[in-house]
Amino acid sequence: MSDFEDEELAYCHPPIGLIVCDEGHRLKTAGSKTSQMFKALRTPRRIILSGTPIQNDLGEFHAMVEFCNPTLLDDYSVFKRLFEAPILASRLPDCSPKAREAGEVCAMHLKRLAKSFVLRREASILSNYLPPKYEYVVFITPTKLQLSMMQELLHPDRLHYLTGNTARSLALIQTLSKLCNSPLLLRHKEDADEGLRAALRLLPPGAAPSDVSLSGKLQALSSILKELKSTTDEKCIIVSNYTSTLNIVEAFCTKQRYTFFRLDGQTPQVKRQEYVDKFNKSSQNERFLFLLSTKAGGVGMSSHDLQAMARIHRDGQKRPVFIYRLLTAGTIDEKIYQRQITKIGLSDAMMGNSVRGGKSKTDSFTNRELRDLFNIYPDVACHTHELLGCACGSRSQRPMESSERKFVQPDSDDEDEPLSVGFQPANQVDPDKQSSKEMRRKREALSSLAEWTHINCMRTRASDSIQDALLRGLVHTPAEVSFDDSALWDESDGLDEDVKDVPAGTITFLFERITKTDI
């Protein structure tokens, strides 16, 4: 909007008396062009609608409050000094008791202020009007090609440039994230460094875009779609953060002759609602799949996933909803997932949401945890569950082999600590080998996972615990033990199978959460 149009709106007659901003979190900062335009209107009544009011930091919260209630929290520099800084400091893993107490006092005061003008309505108020929702976080083994390419990217001789270089670290995070989806996503990456060039040399020549055999995650997706198509009349929405991943999925669907719609940032605005309406009204034969980019709506890493799920389980839905979040086990996929759980804790703390099983109070990784982003754990069914160290009985009890290298991370967060990255043995994350302080911090950050059921699919009777019939038929079934081996296993759990012995695309672990209603 031009300055002239801004001026016309500001001085129009009769004056604008009310502004309602849907997706109000997009205001981002009080200095944005949108915010400045609204400020020029001098409108006395303003309402913000947002499903994700706090996504990344408290600065966004201040911008929304400044829009609705100008000067209530003073300007941002004052707000940062009085509220944001002490609150964030209190949520650091190694903060002092005094800093923690000061931050909690500030958070309580800020929450009281927010209650005076925030009307909070959670999706749970619709629970009696919606069908059951089955949520699964699905951990999947990568292919040998993916592991080999990760090994090239994370070769210690090539990572010296990461120390203190945020831009390159972020670039490597994105590269590893794409590799978790498919090695083909790296093929046309510009400005390839030595590590990436070495990794790309491992790609089979002439690999087709529709080839899902190169990725464990896409192999699992292929199995899910095949089972859905052959045994049910259900439709499926496939969501990805990367449109390049959707390109591969689209090529695969075309090869399999699966019918689909696709909606991403390039989809014309006038076509979007049309595609949604047609998909909702169509049968599986007419339109089996809907390919959706999270970037086509929503802002912020955590909110992408939350908004995608909300679009599916919402008013008007008649059938039970099954949500599968696919993660490549032991890789950066899990680290990003862990980070999202921790970041959601900030929103929960400020907006008054409760979490069964405890509340995460830490929002930042220590220096060691940042370095750990570049560690790969190829021998674990679920690195996240290993960190939890919970006593649910789903943790791998495989005895350590003599050939396994022992490694204990030093209990230090010194900035000068050498960068330790690469492939790590499963026993590195054994809670018994880590300091109680470190494990307490990690468990607290992931404490919201206590409301999920943990299912180790490397056990012979794992499928008996899975509520979803489709996943029950897809999980790998370890060989039953013989009578001579009976002393090696617990009758209630079965014998653990080594992750290294199962094929790529195997579901190794599940987090399961079910929301049922009375309808």
N, C-alpha and C positions, 0 to 999 in steps of 0.2 A: 504494500500500500504506500502511495506517495505521500510526501509531506503535505501536499495540497489537500489530498483526501482526508488525512488526519485532521487538518484544520477545519474542513467542512463538518466532520463528525463532532468535533469538539464544540463548535458553535451552532449546531443545528437547532431548530425550533420546531416543536417542543424538544427540550433537551432529553437525552437518553437517561432514563431513571434507574435502569437495572441491566446488569451484564451477568449472563450465566456462561461460564467457561467449562465445557465438557473436556475431559482429558486434561484437567488443569495443571497436572504435573509437568506439562510441556512448557510451561512458563519458564522453567529452569532457573533463570536468575532475574532479579529486578532490573538489570541493565539490558535485557534483551529488547529487540525492536518491538516485539509484541507487547511486552510489559510497558514500554515507554508509550506506545500508542494508547493503551488502556488508561494509563496515568493521565494522559492529555485530556481524556474525556471528562474527568472530574465527576464520575458517576457516584452517587451517594450509596447505592446498594449493589453489592457484588457477591456472586456465589461461584464457588469452584466445585466441580464434580470430578472425583478421581478415585479410581480403584487402587492406585498405588501411590499414596501421598508422599511417602519417603522411599526413594529408590537407592540412592547412592550416598547422600550426605545431608547434613542438617542445613546446608546453604540453600538447598532446594525448598526445604520446609519454610525457611525464612522468607524466600521469594513469594511463596503462596500466601503466607500470613500478611506480608507487606501489601499484597494485592487486595486482600479482603479487609484487612484492618491496618491501614497505613499508620506508621509510627508506634504501633503497639509494642513491637520488639526492638524499637530504635533502629538505627541504620546497621548494616551488616557488620561493620567493624566492631561496634559495641556488642552486638549479639554474639559474634565469634568469641570475643574476650570473656563475656559473662556466662555464656551457655555452651557454645559448640566446643571450644577448646577443653574446658574441664570435663564435659560429658565424654568426648572421645578419649581423653586421657584416662578416664576411669575405666574404659573398656579395653585398654591395652592389656595384653596378657601379663605383663610384669609390673603393673602399676603398684604403688605403695598403698597401704590401707587408708592413709589420709587422702590420697588422690581419689581413691575409689569412693570414699564417703562423700567428698566434695562433689564429685560428678553425679552421684545418686541424688544428692540434695537438689542440684541444678535440674536434673531430669524430672524430678517430682514437681518442682515449681513450674517447669515448662509444660508438663502434662496437665497440670491444673489450669494453666492459662488456655491451653488448647481446648479443654473441655467446655470452656465458656462460649466457644463459637464453632466447634467441630461436632457434627452429627455423624456418628460412626455407625454404619450398618454393615454387618458381615454377611457373607453368603450363607451362613448357617441359618439365617432367618427363613430361608427358602427350603430348608432341608426336608420339611414335611410335604413339600410340593414337587420335589424332584425325585427321579429314580435313583437307585443305588449308584455309587461311584466307586470303582475299583482302581486304585493307583498302584503302579509298580515302578520301582527303579530297578532296571534290569542291567546286570553287569555281564559283559560278554568278552570272551577271549579274542585277542587280535590275531591276525594272520602272521605267519613267519616273515612275510614281506614287510608288513607294518613294523614289526619289532626290529628287523634288520635296518630299515630306513631310519627308525628312531635312534638306533645305535650309531649310525653315521652322523646324524644331526647333533647328537650329544657326545660325540667323541671329545674327551677332555682336552686334547691338543688344539681343538678348534673353538673352545669356549672361553678363552682367556679374555676376549673382548667384552664379555657380558658384565664384568665387574664395573659397577657404577654407570653402566650405559642402559638407561631405561628404555630408550627407543628400540634398541636391538633386542633387549629382553622381551619386550612386548611383541616384536615381530616374530621371535622364536616361539612364543606362546601361541600365537595365531597359526604358525606353521604346524606345530604339533597338534593343535586342535583340529585343523583340517585333515591331517594325516590320520587322526582317529576315525574320521568319517570315511575317507578313501585316499589311497596314495595318488590316485589320478588328479586330485585337487591341487597337487604341487607341480603338475607337469608344465603348466604355462606360467609359473610364478616368475615375475620379473626380478632382476637384480639378485640372482641366485649367488650365494656365497659358496665357499669351498665345501662346507658340510652338505648343503642342499644339492650341489652338483653331484657329490658322491652318492647321496641318497637316490637321486633321480636315475643314476646309472643302473640301479637295481631293478627299475621298472621293466617288465617284459615288453619287448618291442611290439608295437602295433596293438597295444591293449585297447579294447573298445570301451567307449563311455558307459555302455550298458553292462560291463563285466563287474558283477558284484562279488565275485570270488576273491578279489584282492583285499576286501575289507571284512573283518569279522562282524562288525556292526551291520553292514549291508547284507551279509549272509543271513543274519538273524532276522532282519527286516523282510528279506525274501521269503523265509520260512513262515513268518507270521502272516504275510499276505497270501501265500499259497494256502495256508490252513483256513484263513478267513473265507477265501473265495470258494474253496471246495466243500467246506462243512457248514457254512452259515449263509444267511442272506444279509449280513451286516455290511455297512460301509465304513470307510476308514479315512481319517484326516492325518496326513503326514506333515509334520512341522519341522522346519530346520532354520537355524540362524544364518546359514549360508545359501544364497541362491545357486552357487556353484554345486552344492550338494543336491539341490533340487534338480539341476540339470542332469546329474547322473541318475537320480531316481526316475526322472521323466523318461530318459533313454531306456531304462530297464522296463518301465511300465509299457512303453510303446512296443518293445520287443515281446513282452508277455501278452500283449493285446489287452491290457487292463485299461478300462475307460477312466478318464480323470478330468478334473478342472485344475487349473493352476492360478494362484493369486500371489503376486509379489509386487515389488515396488514399480515394476514396469507395466502392471495391469492398469488399463485406463479406469479412472474413477467411476465412470458411468457403467462399467462392466462388472464392478466388484459385487454389488448387491445382487445383480442379475445372476452371477455365478453361484452365490450363496443360496439364493432362492431356488434355483434349478436343482442344485445338489440336494437340498433338504427335501424336495418333492419327488426326486427320482428314486428308482429302485436300484439295487446293486448292479443289475445288468446294464442299466442305462448309464449310471455313473458310479463306479466302484470307489474311486479315490478323489481326495481333494488335497492338492499339494499347496502348502501355505508357508510363506516366509514370515518369520516373526518380525522382521524389519518393516513389513508392510503396515504395522501398527504397534504402538507401544514404544516406550523408551526405557533404556537401562537393562543391564544383563539379567538381573533377577526378574524383573517385571515381564520380560518376554515370555518366560515359561509360565508364570502365573496367569498372564492374560490369555495365552494360548489355551490353557486348561479351562479358564472361565468361559471362553467362547463356546466350548463344547458342552460343559455341564452347566446349563443355564435354563431359565424359564422357557418352557415349550418342549424341552426334551422329554420324550416318552419312554425310551428304552434305557436299560442300564448302560453306563458309560465305563469303558475300560481305557485307562491312560497308561501307556508304557513309555518310560523315559529310558532310552538306550544309552549306556555308557561303556566305553572300552575299558575293561578292568585293568587296574594297576598303572594307568597312564594319566596324563594331564586332564583327561575328561573327569576323573574323580576329584582332582584338585580343584577344578572349577566348580564342581558340584558342592564340595565342602565349603568353598568360599561363599557360594550363594546362600547356603544354610546359615552361615555366620552373619552375612549382611542382612538377611531377613530379620535377624535378631534385633537390629537397630530400629527397624520400622515397628516391630512388635513392642519393643520397650517404650517407644514414644507415643504410639497410638493406642496402647492399652490392650493389645491382644494377649491372650494367655496361651501358653504352650504346655501341654501335658508332658510330664516327665522332666520339667525344668525349663529354664530360660537361658538362652545364650547371652553372655555378658561381654563377649570379646568380639571386636570388629576388625582387628588387624592381625596380620601374620607377623611373627618375629622374623628376623633376618634369616634364621635357619629355615623357616617354613617357606620363605620366598625362594631360597635356593632349592628347596625340596620340590618345587614345581618342576624341576628338570631331572627328577629321579623317576625311573621306571621300575615297577615291581611286577615282573612277568610271572612270578610263581605264586601269586595269591589270588584267591577267588574274589576277594573284595578288600582293597586297601582301606577303604573308609571304615569297614567293620573291624578290621584289625586295629585301627586307631581307637575305636570305641572301647575295645577290650572288655565288652560286656559279658556277663555270665549267662547268656541265653542258651549256650550250648551249641551255637552255630559257628563258633570260631574254629578254624582248622587246628586239629591236634596232631598233625603229622610230625613224627619225630624228626629231629634235625639229623641230616646225613653228615658223615664225617667230612665229605668233600665240600660242604657249604662253607663259604667264607663268613667268619664272625665279624660283625661290624656294630659298634656302639657309637652313636653320635655324641660328641662332647657336649656337656650341658653349658653352652656358651652362646651368647647372641652377639659376640663381638663383630663389628663391621669388617674387621680385618681377617676374620676367619676364612680360610681358603674355600673356594667354591668347590663343593663336592657334588657331582652330578653323575648321571648315567644309570646303569642297571644295578639294582640292589636286590639281594636275596630276601626271601620272605621273612627270615628270622630278624631282619633289621627292625621291623615294626613290632616285634614281640614286646608286649607291655612290660615283661619282666626285665627287659634290657634297656629300658628308658627310665629317666628320672621320674620320681613321683610327681614333681612339680610340672614337668613337661606333659606327662600323661593326663594330669588333672586339668590342665589348660585345654588340651585337645578334646578331652571328653566333654568339658563344659561347653566348648564351642559347638559341638555336634549333638548336644543333649536333646534337641528336639526330635532326633531320630528314635528316641525312646517310645514314641507313639506309634512306630511302625513295627510290624512283625518281621523278624530277620530269618531268612531261609537260605541255608547253605545247600546249593544244588549239587555239590560234590558228594553228597551223602545218598546212600541207597534208597532211603525212604523220604527224600526231600519232596517228591511230587505229592505225597499224601497231605502235605501241609499247605499246598497252594490252592486258593479258592477258585481261581480262574481256570476253567476247563481247557481253554486254548493253550495257556502256558504249561499246564500239566502235561499236555501231549508233546510239547516242544523241548522241555528240559532234558538234558543228557541223563541217562539212567546208568549209573555205575554198575559193573558186574556184581551180582550177588556173591557174598562170601561163601566159601565151602565150610563144611563142618569142621575141618582141621584148622580153619582160621578163626573159629568162633571166639577164641580167647582174645582176639585183637580188636573186637568191636563191641560197642554198647548196643544192646538189643533195641533200644528205643531210637537210636540215631543211625545205625548202620556204619559201614566202613567208609572213611574218607578216601576220595580218589585224588591223585596228584593233578593239579591244573596243567602241568606240562604234558600229561598223557592224553588230553582231550583235544579234539580238532578245533580249528578256528571257527568262530561263530557260535561256540557253545555258551549257553547261559550258565554261569558259575554261581551267581548269588542273586537274591532278590530282597528288596525292601518292599513290604506289602502294607497298604493301608486301605481300609474299606469303610465307606460312609453309607450306612443303610438308613432307610426311612420306613415309615409306617404305611405308605401308600401301596 
